[in-house]
Amino acid sequence: MTKNIEPRHYDVIVAPVVTEKATLASEHNKVMFKVASKATKPQIKEAIEKLFDVKVKSVNTLVRKGKTKIFRGNLGSQSNTKRAIVTLEEGHRIDVTTGL
């Protein structure tokens, strides 16, 4: 069986987030991903369902502001990143430590 995966799905999902908060959320059937800054909730839902072959219950997004830092007297800032917290239906799981 071949999956119907389009290249645009890989552009929506940038990377999984592996932090302490994300690990605690995984106990409640939630997974965190870095996503493209212009990605919408329906696009994120479709990409997750197609890439990982799971059923998504809901998607929550947030924009994490980049930090401002001073390095050797020069002021610089990190980029803002958009994250998605994806809640999966009961019985579905994504193990982000193994990859695709």
QUITAQUI-V207582 format. One record per helix or strand of 2 or more residues. SS is the DSSP state (H for helix, E for strand). FROM is the first residue (numbers start at 1). TO is the last residue. Records with the same first field share a line. If there is no record, write none. Layout:
SS=FROM-TO ; FROM-TO
This chain:
H=7-12 ; 20-26 ; 41-52
E=13-16 ; 30-35 ; 56-64 ; 68-71 ; 74-77 ; 81-88
